[in-house]
C-alpha cells in the first residue's frame, strides 16, 4: 500500500494542473474566435458529448439590454451569447423575460466561471420584483450565455469546463 502525505498529494495535484498538453493550451488560447458559417453562429462545450448551442448574438450595449426580453419561445439547444469588449462583472435580471433561463458566465479563454438558473418572475413586467431578483456572477467574465433553464445540467456542463465559440465573420 502506498502512503502519500497531504503535502505530497497537494504537490502532485498542483503539478497535474500545471501540465497541460500543448494541443489543449493552443485550444484554450483560441477558444473564442471566428469559424464556420457566419449565418449560423454556435457554441460547443469541449466535453465528451460536445453539446452544441445555436446562438443569437448580443454584441452592443443596446443588444445586451434587450437580451431575451419578450421572447416567448427559445428552441432547444439554442441561446443568446452576450459578447463584451472588456472584462465585465454586470449582473443579470429577468425583467420582461417570459421564459425560464440558465446563464453561464464565461472567461476570455472560454472557461465557464459560474452557472445560475433564473426562473420567470411572477410578474415579468414588475420592475420592483425584477430589481429584487438579481443574478450576479461569481467572477468577472467576457461572455454570458443564456439558454433554456436546465440545459447545462441536462448536458453535463459545469463550472470549469471549456467552450469554443464559432461566431462566423459577423
VEXDO-444131 format. One record per residue (C-alpha): residue number from 1; residue in three letters; x, y, z. Coordinates in Angstrom, 3 decimals. Example, Ala and Ser with C-alpha at 12.3 -4.5 7.8 and 13.67 -1.06 7.14 Angstrom:
% VEXDO-444131
SITE, seq, type, px, py, pz
SITE, 1, ALA, 12.300, -4.500, 7.800
SITE, 2, SER, 13.670, -1.060, 7.140
This chain:
% VEXDO-444131
SITE, seq, type, px, py, pz
SITE, 1, UNK, 0.000, 0.000, 0.000
SITE, 2, UNK, 1.338, 3.413, -0.983
SITE, 3, UNK, 1.154, 6.114, 1.669
SITE, 4, UNK, 1.024, 9.716, 0.458
SITE, 5, UNK, 1.265, 12.641, 2.828
SITE, 6, UNK, -1.099, 15.585, 2.433
SITE, 7, UNK, 1.800, 17.798, 1.280
SITE, 8, UNK, 2.894, 15.256, -1.330
SITE, 9, UNK, -0.695, 14.863, -2.531
SITE, 10, UNK, -1.149, 18.649, -2.890
SITE, 11, UNK, 2.154, 18.936, -4.740
SITE, 12, UNK, 1.082, 16.173, -7.160
SITE, 13, UNK, -2.282, 17.873, -7.748
SITE, 14, UNK, -0.566, 21.211, -8.392
SITE, 15, UNK, 1.845, 19.552, -10.818
SITE, 16, UNK, -1.008, 17.826, -12.639
SITE, 17, UNK, -2.806, 21.141, -13.040
SITE, 18, UNK, 0.297, 22.777, -14.478
SITE, 19, UNK, 0.992, 20.047, -17.012
SITE, 20, UNK, -1.351, 20.805, -19.900
SITE, 21, UNK, -0.674, 19.133, -23.231
SITE, 22, UNK, 0.354, 21.634, -25.948
SITE, 23, UNK, -2.768, 20.873, -28.018
SITE, 24, UNK, -5.003, 21.814, -25.051
SITE, 25, UNK, -3.020, 25.010, -24.475
SITE, 26, UNK, -3.481, 26.036, -28.111
SITE, 27, UNK, -7.201, 25.268, -27.965
SITE, 28, UNK, -7.672, 27.395, -24.831
SITE, 29, UNK, -5.848, 30.346, -26.408
SITE, 30, UNK, -8.115, 30.246, -29.464
SITE, 31, UNK, -11.321, 29.168, -27.711
SITE, 32, UNK, -13.176, 32.307, -28.722
SITE, 33, UNK, -12.915, 33.331, -32.320
SITE, 34, UNK, -14.492, 33.125, -35.712
SITE, 35, UNK, -15.160, 29.969, -37.643
SITE, 36, UNK, -17.818, 28.187, -39.583
SITE, 37, UNK, -20.903, 29.604, -41.233
SITE, 38, UNK, -21.346, 33.317, -40.392
SITE, 39, UNK, -25.127, 32.975, -40.731
SITE, 40, UNK, -25.293, 30.314, -38.030
SITE, 41, UNK, -23.033, 31.072, -35.044
SITE, 42, UNK, -22.784, 28.374, -32.400
SITE, 43, UNK, -21.066, 27.381, -29.169
SITE, 44, UNK, -19.705, 23.941, -28.425
SITE, 45, UNK, -18.754, 22.607, -24.994
SITE, 46, UNK, -15.440, 20.782, -25.011
SITE, 47, UNK, -16.542, 17.626, -23.184
SITE, 48, UNK, -17.013, 14.083, -24.494
SITE, 49, UNK, -20.547, 14.637, -25.821
SITE, 50, UNK, -19.692, 18.021, -27.430
SITE, 51, UNK, -23.123, 19.570, -26.785
SITE, 52, UNK, -23.755, 22.399, -29.211
SITE, 53, UNK, -25.882, 25.547, -28.918
SITE, 54, UNK, -27.138, 27.609, -31.853
SITE, 55, UNK, -26.593, 31.247, -30.919
SITE, 56, UNK, -28.182, 34.612, -31.255
SITE, 57, UNK, -25.520, 37.253, -30.611
SITE, 58, UNK, -25.770, 40.355, -28.435
SITE, 59, UNK, -22.703, 42.484, -29.145
SITE, 60, UNK, -23.729, 46.087, -28.431
SITE, 61, UNK, -24.915, 47.689, -25.178
SITE, 62, UNK, -28.398, 48.080, -26.714
SITE, 63, UNK, -28.467, 44.370, -27.660
SITE, 64, UNK, -27.227, 43.466, -24.156
SITE, 65, UNK, -30.055, 45.494, -22.623
SITE, 66, UNK, -32.690, 43.875, -24.859
SITE, 67, UNK, -31.382, 40.316, -24.428
SITE, 68, UNK, -34.192, 37.760, -24.489
SITE, 69, UNK, -36.836, 40.182, -23.202
SITE, 70, UNK, -40.346, 39.412, -24.510
SITE, 71, UNK, -39.195, 36.191, -26.232
SITE, 72, UNK, -41.977, 33.634, -25.825
SITE, 73, UNK, -40.090, 30.536, -27.012
SITE, 74, UNK, -36.426, 29.584, -27.242
SITE, 75, UNK, -35.840, 26.451, -29.353
SITE, 76, UNK, -34.000, 23.559, -27.663
SITE, 77, UNK, -30.208, 23.739, -27.957
SITE, 78, UNK, -30.241, 27.456, -28.705
SITE, 79, UNK, -29.452, 30.553, -26.698
SITE, 80, UNK, -28.087, 34.068, -26.669
SITE, 81, UNK, -24.409, 34.894, -26.272
SITE, 82, UNK, -23.644, 38.301, -24.791
SITE, 83, UNK, -20.234, 39.433, -26.022
SITE, 84, UNK, -18.304, 42.115, -24.136
SITE, 85, UNK, -15.310, 44.103, -25.397
SITE, 86, UNK, -13.666, 44.094, -21.956
SITE, 87, UNK, -13.930, 42.057, -18.792
SITE, 88, UNK, -17.332, 42.619, -17.179
SITE, 89, UNK, -18.989, 41.984, -13.838
SITE, 90, UNK, -22.536, 43.108, -14.635
SITE, 91, UNK, -25.452, 41.291, -13.049
SITE, 92, UNK, -28.490, 39.997, -14.943
SITE, 93, UNK, -32.196, 40.047, -14.181
SITE, 94, UNK, -35.427, 38.666, -15.628
SITE, 95, UNK, -37.307, 41.917, -16.313
SITE, 96, UNK, -39.767, 41.349, -19.211
SITE, 97, UNK, -38.333, 37.834, -19.642
SITE, 98, UNK, -41.085, 35.302, -20.304
SITE, 99, UNK, -39.127, 32.027, -20.312
SITE, 100, UNK, -37.024, 30.422, -17.542
SITE, 101, UNK, -33.313, 30.587, -18.316
SITE, 102, UNK, -29.944, 29.327, -17.152
SITE, 103, UNK, -26.933, 31.566, -17.555
SITE, 104, UNK, -23.227, 30.756, -17.758
SITE, 105, UNK, -20.634, 33.467, -17.344
SITE, 106, UNK, -17.528, 32.662, -19.349
SITE, 107, UNK, -13.948, 33.934, -19.185
SITE, 108, UNK, -11.960, 35.213, -22.168
SITE, 109, UNK, -10.453, 31.780, -22.860
SITE, 110, UNK, -13.844, 30.030, -22.917
SITE, 111, UNK, -13.793, 28.692, -19.339
SITE, 112, UNK, -17.148, 28.714, -17.563
SITE, 113, UNK, -16.727, 30.680, -14.301
SITE, 114, UNK, -20.310, 30.418, -12.989
SITE, 115, UNK, -23.730, 28.989, -13.886
SITE, 116, UNK, -27.063, 30.004, -12.359
SITE, 117, UNK, -30.737, 29.272, -13.017
SITE, 118, UNK, -33.067, 32.240, -13.479
SITE, 119, UNK, -36.796, 31.482, -13.065
SITE, 120, UNK, -39.518, 33.639, -14.600
SITE, 121, UNK, -40.858, 36.278, -12.222
SITE, 122, UNK, -44.467, 36.082, -11.048
SITE, 123, UNK, -44.968, 39.354, -12.974
SITE, 124, UNK, -42.171, 39.819, -15.575
SITE, 125, UNK, -43.213, 43.455, -16.125
SITE, 126, UNK, -42.866, 44.364, -12.423
SITE, 127, UNK, -39.718, 46.472, -12.186
SITE, 128, UNK, -39.639, 46.233, -8.371
SITE, 129, UNK, -39.829, 42.425, -8.386
SITE, 130, UNK, -37.178, 42.223, -11.093
SITE, 131, UNK, -34.828, 44.515, -9.174
SITE, 132, UNK, -35.131, 42.258, -6.092
SITE, 133, UNK, -34.076, 39.214, -8.150
SITE, 134, UNK, -30.617, 39.992, -9.475
SITE, 135, UNK, -28.165, 37.295, -10.649
SITE, 136, UNK, -24.519, 38.198, -10.095
SITE, 137, UNK, -21.601, 36.107, -11.377
SITE, 138, UNK, -19.050, 34.531, -9.043
SITE, 139, UNK, -16.186, 36.018, -11.088
SITE, 140, UNK, -15.608, 38.595, -13.831
SITE, 141, UNK, -16.353, 37.405, -17.358
SITE, 142, UNK, -16.146, 38.312, -21.065
SITE, 143, UNK, -19.186, 36.352, -22.277
SITE, 144, UNK, -22.572, 35.436, -20.838
SITE, 145, UNK, -24.596, 32.610, -22.348
SITE, 146, UNK, -28.340, 32.320, -21.715
SITE, 147, UNK, -30.110, 29.058, -22.608
SITE, 148, UNK, -33.335, 27.327, -21.632
SITE, 149, UNK, -33.358, 26.609, -17.908
SITE, 150, UNK, -31.718, 23.272, -17.129
SITE, 151, UNK, -29.739, 22.970, -20.376
SITE, 152, UNK, -26.356, 22.924, -18.612
SITE, 153, UNK, -27.414, 20.214, -16.122
SITE, 154, UNK, -29.122, 18.134, -18.831
SITE, 155, UNK, -25.941, 18.185, -20.917
SITE, 156, UNK, -23.452, 17.592, -18.083
SITE, 157, UNK, -21.922, 21.056, -18.409
SITE, 158, UNK, -20.411, 22.715, -15.347
SITE, 159, UNK, -18.127, 25.391, -13.986
SITE, 160, UNK, -14.520, 24.977, -15.115
SITE, 161, UNK, -15.383, 23.360, -18.427
SITE, 162, UNK, -14.271, 24.917, -21.701
SITE, 163, UNK, -16.423, 26.288, -24.518
SITE, 164, UNK, -15.468, 27.154, -28.061
SITE, 165, UNK, -17.476, 29.838, -29.846
SITE, 166, UNK, -17.837, 29.854, -33.606
SITE, 167, UNK, -19.127, 33.307, -34.417
SITE, 168, UNK, -18.583, 33.436, -38.156
SITE, 169, UNK, -17.431, 36.696, -39.657
SITE, 170, UNK, -20.390, 38.709, -38.382
